[in-house]
C-alpha cells in the first residue's frame, strides 16, 4: 500500500479524477465538493480512517479516536446525513468538530492529514504544524455541548450539492490538494492499471500543452495526443 500512496502523491486531484472518470466511468471523478484547505501544502494521500460524530444526546458513549490513528491514515470526520445540508454552510451545527491539539496528536502518529465535513478551529495551529487540514468551514467553540464521536472505521455518508449521498469507506484512499479531495475505492480496482493510466494521461497532457503553446488549436492537439490513451483503457 505504501508504494501506491507514494505514487499517488505525485499526482493532483485533477489527475486522479481524470483517471476515475475515463478508466472507471465515475462521473464525479471521486471528488467530494465544498471542502476548503485550511493548512498544509502539496498533495497529501492516505488511507481513510473514518470517525462518525452524532448529536450529544445520542445514547452511545463518546469514544477516544485521536490516540489510536494508524500511520499513513487520512483522518475523516463527518456527521449523520440528518445534520448535513446540500448548500453552505453544509452542516447544521456551528461548533467546531476538530482543533489544533488533535492535529498535533494525529501528526505525531504519522497521520497524513485530516478531512472534516463540518467546522474546524485553531487554524493558525494547523498552519504552524504544516499539517494538511480540510473542512467545510471554521468555528470557535469546542463541540462538547453539541456533538461527540461515537464510531470509528465506519462508512460515512456525505450529502453533496447535487443532492446525492456519497460514501467514504474505511480503507478508501483519499488524495487531497488545493482543489480539495478525491476518494478512490481501490479495493474494487486494479491499482497498477489505474496508476499507469494516470501516468500516461499526465504525459499526454504535457504534450498537449506544448502543442497549444506552439500555436496548434487545443481541440486538434487534444484529439491527436489523447488517441494513445485508448491503449490503456
N, C-alpha and C positions, 0 to 999 in steps of 0.2 A: 504493500500500500504506500509506503514512503516513496517508492520510485514513482508512482503515479502522481502523488502530491507534488513532488519536486518538478515534474514535467509540466503539470498544470499551472504552477506559479509563473511559468514563462509566458503564459497567455493572458489576454484581457478577458473580461466577462463577455465582450462582444465576440471574441474568437470562440469562446465556449458556446455561446448562444447560436452562432452560425453552425457549429457542429451539430448541436441538438436539433436545430431546425432542418438542416439539409440531410443529415445522415439518419436521424431518428424521427423526423417528421413531427417534432414537437413545436407547435405553432407559437408557443410562448418563449421558446429558446431557454426554458428553465429559469427565466428571470422572475424574481419576486419584486414587485414595484413599490415605490413610495418611500424606500429607506434612504437615509442620508448618512454619509460618512462623517463621523464626529472627530475621529483621530486616526493616526497611523498613515501609512503611505504604501504605494506599490500594490501588487497583487498578493492577496492572502488566501490561503487554501487549507482546509482542514476537514475532519470528519465530524458530522453533525452530532453534538451531544445536546439533546433536547431537554427543555425544562418547561413544564406547564404551571402557570400561575392561575389562581382562581380567587373569587371573592373571599374576603376574610371570614365570612360567616359559613363557609363551606365546612362540613364536619371533619374532613380529612386533616390529619396533623401536618404542620409545617415541617418541611424536610431541609436538611443541610446539603445543598447541591454543590456549593462552591469549593468544598475541600476534597472532592472526590473526582475532579475532572481529569480524564485521561490525557496524556500528552498527545499532541497533533490534533486535538479537537478544535472544532469551531463551536463555541457555546451559543445555543439558540434558545431564546426565551420568548414565550408567547402566552396570550390569554385565550380563554374559550371564545369561540365564534360569537357567542351572545354578547361579548364585551368588545367586539370589533366593529368597525364602520368601513364602508366601501370608500368613503371620501374623508379628507382631512377633517379632524386630526387622527382619524383611523382607529382610535380606541376611545372608550367612554371614560376611562379613569384619567385623572390629571396627575396622579402620583407617579414618581419615577420608580421603575422596577429594578434599577441597576445603578451602581455608583463606583467611585474611584477605588475603594478598598477591594471591591470584587475583581476589578481588572488587575490590581496588584497581585492578588492571590492566584487568579487564573493564569497570568503571565508566568508567575513563578513555577507553576505546574506544567508549563510547556504548551499551554493553550495558544492557538494561533490567532484568535480574535473572537469577538462577541457580536452577535446579532440580536437586537431587541425589537420585537414587533410591539412597540409601546414607547414609553419615555425613559430617558436616562438622565442622570445628573452628574455633577463633578467633571464637566467637560475638560477643564484645564488639567485635571489629574490624569485623565486618559491620554491627553496630548503629551504630557511630560513623560509618560511611560513609553511613548511612541508605540502604543498598542492599538490595534485596529478595532474600533467600535462603530457599529451602525445602529440607527434607531429611526423610528417614525418622528419623534420629537424629543424635546428636553423638558425637564421639570426641576423643582427644587425640593419637594417634600419626599421623605422616605415612604416606602409602600405599606408599612406595617398596619396602618389604620384602614387600608383598602383591599390589598391583595396579598397573597402568600404563595410560595412554591409548594406543590404537593406531589408532583410526579417527575421522574427523570426517565430518559430513554423511552419516550412515548411519542407516537405520531402527533404532529402539531398541525392543526387545520388553520390555514391563513386565508382570510377573505380579501380578495383583490378588487381593484377598481372596476373591473368588468362584471362584478357580481359573482364570479366563480370562486369556489373554495379549492385552494391548492393544498397539498400535503407535503410537509417535510418529515421524512422518516429518520429515526436514529440510525446513524451509519451512512446516510447520504453524504456525498462530497459537496461542500459549499465553497464556491470560489467568489472572492469579493475584491472590488477595486473602487475607484472613484465613481463609477457608474452605478454601483450597488452590488447585488449578489445574484449569482445563478446557482441552481441546485441540480446536481447530477445524481440520478438514481442508478448508480453504477452497477448494482447487483444484477440487473437485467441486461447489461450491456457487455460487449466485447471492448474493453477499455483500450487495448492495444490498437485496435482498428480505429477507435474514436480519436485517439491521440494522433495517429498517423494522418487521419483526415484533416484534423485541425492544423497540424504542421504544414501540410501541403497547401491548405487553404490560405494560411498566412503568407506562405511563399508566393502563391499566385497573386494575392492582393498587393504584395510589394511590387511585383512586375507590372500590374495594372496601374499602380500609382506612377511608376516610371514612364509608362506609355502616355498617360494623361499629361504628365509634365513635358513630354516631348511634342505634344500637340495632337495626339491621337484622341478622337472623341471617346468619352467614357463608355458609352454603350458598346462601341466597337471593341475597345480594349477588354472590357469585361467578357464579352462573348468569346473572343479569341482565346484569352488566357485561361478562362474557367472551364474550357472544354475538357482539360486534362483531369479535372476533379471527378468526372464520371467514372474514372477507373478506380476510385477509392470509395465509391458508394456501396 
